[in-house]
C-alpha cells in the first residue's frame, strides 16, 4: 500500500492510498482522483520522505530550546504555521460540512420550492440543503429569501469520513 501526499490545483493538500505507483498513475490519468475539498481533478503528487527515527545519541545535536531562532514552548515557527494552517482549515471545513449534513434535510432539486414554502409559512421552518440554478438563487434573493452556495465534492455527497 502506498500513501501519497497529493495536492489539487487549488493548493488543497490531502493523502491518497493506492495499491502501487502504477495504480496512482492510472487513476490520475483517468481523472479518477478528486480533491475532497473542492472536487478538482487536476491532482499532483507532492514530494514526501520516509519517516526516519534517528537516535539523538548518534550526533551532538544542540537542543532546540538553546537555539536563538527556536520558538518558545507552545509557539510555532512561521514554517510550522504555514504547513499546519491549511490542514486546520481543511479539518474545520470538513467539520462544518459534517454538521451541515447531519442537521439539514436534503431536498435535492426542489430546494427553491421548499425554501419558498417555508418563507411564506406554508411549511414549518427547518434546515434544508439541495441544488438550485443561478437563476433560481437570484429569484429567491429578490424575494428576500437568503441562501448560501456551498460547493460539495461528489466524494462528500455520500458518507462523510
C-alpha positions as CSV (number, residue, x, y, z in Angstrom):
1,X,0.0,0.0,0.0
2,X,1.3,3.4,-1.0
3,X,0.3,6.5,0.9
4,X,1.0,9.6,-1.2
5,X,0.8,13.3,-0.4
6,X,-1.3,14.9,-3.1
7,X,-2.4,18.5,-3.9
8,X,-5.0,19.8,-6.2
9,X,-4.7,22.9,-8.5
10,X,-6.3,25.0,-5.7
11,X,-3.4,24.0,-3.3
12,X,-5.5,21.8,-1.1
13,X,-3.3,19.0,0.4
14,X,-4.6,15.6,1.1
15,X,-3.5,11.9,1.3
16,X,-4.2,9.2,-1.2
17,X,-3.9,5.5,-0.6
18,X,-3.0,3.4,-3.6
19,X,-2.0,-0.2,-4.3
20,X,1.1,0.9,-6.2
21,X,2.7,3.8,-8.1
22,X,1.1,2.4,-11.2
23,X,-2.3,2.5,-9.6
24,X,-1.9,6.2,-8.7
25,X,-0.7,7.0,-12.3
26,X,-3.6,5.1,-13.8
27,X,-6.2,6.7,-11.6
28,X,-4.7,10.2,-12.1
29,X,-4.5,9.7,-15.8
30,X,-8.2,8.9,-15.9
31,X,-9.1,11.9,-13.6
32,X,-10.5,9.4,-11.1
33,X,-8.9,11.2,-8.2
34,X,-10.8,14.2,-6.8
35,X,-9.9,16.7,-4.1
36,X,-12.1,16.1,-1.1
37,X,-12.5,19.9,-0.5
38,X,-13.2,21.4,-3.9
39,X,-13.7,18.4,-6.3
40,X,-10.8,19.5,-8.5
41,X,-9.5,16.6,-10.6
42,X,-6.1,18.2,-11.5
43,X,-4.0,16.4,-8.9
44,X,-0.3,16.4,-8.5
45,X,1.9,14.3,-6.2
46,X,3.9,16.2,-3.6
47,X,7.3,15.1,-2.6
48,X,7.4,13.0,0.6
49,X,10.2,11.4,2.6
50,X,10.1,8.3,4.6
51,X,9.9,8.8,8.3
52,X,13.3,8.2,9.9
53,X,13.6,7.6,13.6
54,X,17.1,8.7,14.4
55,X,18.5,8.5,17.9
56,X,20.0,11.7,19.3
57,X,22.9,9.7,20.6
58,X,24.3,9.5,17.0
59,X,25.3,13.1,16.8
60,X,25.9,16.0,19.1
61,X,22.8,17.9,18.2
62,X,22.1,21.1,20.1
63,X,18.8,21.1,21.9
64,X,16.1,23.2,20.2
65,X,15.5,25.3,23.2
66,X,19.0,26.7,23.2
67,X,18.9,27.8,19.5
68,X,18.4,31.5,19.2
69,X,15.8,31.1,16.4
70,X,13.8,28.3,18.1
71,X,10.3,29.3,19.3
72,X,9.4,29.2,22.9
73,X,7.1,26.5,24.4
74,X,3.7,26.4,22.7
75,X,4.8,28.7,19.9
76,X,5.0,27.7,16.3
77,X,7.6,28.9,13.8
78,X,6.4,30.6,10.6
79,X,7.1,27.4,8.6
80,X,5.1,25.3,11.0
81,X,2.2,27.8,10.9
82,X,2.2,27.7,7.1
83,X,2.1,23.9,7.0
84,X,-0.5,23.5,9.7
85,X,-2.9,26.2,8.8
86,X,-4.2,24.6,5.6
87,X,-4.7,21.3,7.4
88,X,-6.5,23.1,10.2
89,X,-8.7,24.9,7.7
90,X,-9.5,21.7,5.9
91,X,-10.4,20.0,9.1
92,X,-12.7,22.9,10.1
93,X,-14.3,22.8,6.7
94,X,-15.0,19.1,6.9
95,X,-16.4,19.5,10.4
96,X,-18.7,22.2,9.2
97,X,-19.8,20.0,6.3
98,X,-20.5,17.1,8.6
99,X,-22.6,19.4,10.9
100,X,-24.5,20.8,7.9
101,X,-25.3,17.3,6.5
102,X,-26.3,16.0,10.0
103,X,-28.6,18.9,10.7
104,X,-30.3,19.6,7.4
105,X,-32.7,17.8,5.1
106,X,-31.6,17.1,1.5
107,X,-34.4,18.3,-0.7
108,X,-32.4,17.9,-3.9
109,X,-33.6,19.9,-6.9
110,X,-36.8,21.0,-5.0
111,X,-34.6,23.5,-3.0
112,X,-36.1,26.7,-4.4
113,X,-39.7,25.4,-4.0
114,X,-39.1,24.2,-0.4
115,X,-37.4,27.4,0.6
116,X,-40.3,29.4,-0.7
117,X,-42.9,27.3,1.2
118,X,-41.0,27.8,4.4
119,X,-40.5,31.6,3.7
120,X,-44.3,32.1,3.1
121,X,-45.3,30.0,6.1
122,X,-46.8,27.0,4.1
123,X,-44.3,24.7,5.9
124,X,-42.6,24.8,9.2
125,X,-39.1,26.2,9.3
126,X,-36.2,23.7,9.1
127,X,-32.7,23.5,7.8
128,X,-32.6,22.3,4.2
129,X,-29.9,21.8,1.5
130,X,-30.2,21.0,-2.1
131,X,-29.5,22.3,-5.6
132,X,-30.6,25.5,-7.2
133,X,-29.7,27.1,-10.5
134,X,-28.1,30.6,-10.5
135,X,-31.5,31.9,-11.8
136,X,-33.4,30.2,-9.0
137,X,-30.9,31.6,-6.4
138,X,-31.3,35.1,-7.8
139,X,-35.1,34.8,-7.8
140,X,-35.0,33.7,-4.2
141,X,-32.7,36.6,-3.3
142,X,-35.2,39.0,-4.9
143,X,-38.0,37.6,-2.8
144,X,-35.9,38.2,0.3
145,X,-35.0,34.5,0.8
146,X,-31.4,34.2,1.8
147,X,-29.4,31.2,0.6
148,X,-25.8,30.2,0.7
149,X,-23.9,28.2,-2.0
150,X,-21.5,25.6,-0.6
151,X,-19.6,23.5,-3.2
152,X,-19.9,19.9,-2.3
153,X,-17.4,17.5,-3.9
154,X,-19.0,14.2,-5.0
155,X,-16.9,12.3,-2.5
156,X,-18.6,14.2,0.3
157,X,-22.2,13.7,-1.0
158,X,-22.1,10.1,0.1
159,X,-20.9,9.3,3.6
160,X,-18.6,11.8,5.2
161,X,-15.5,10.1,6.5
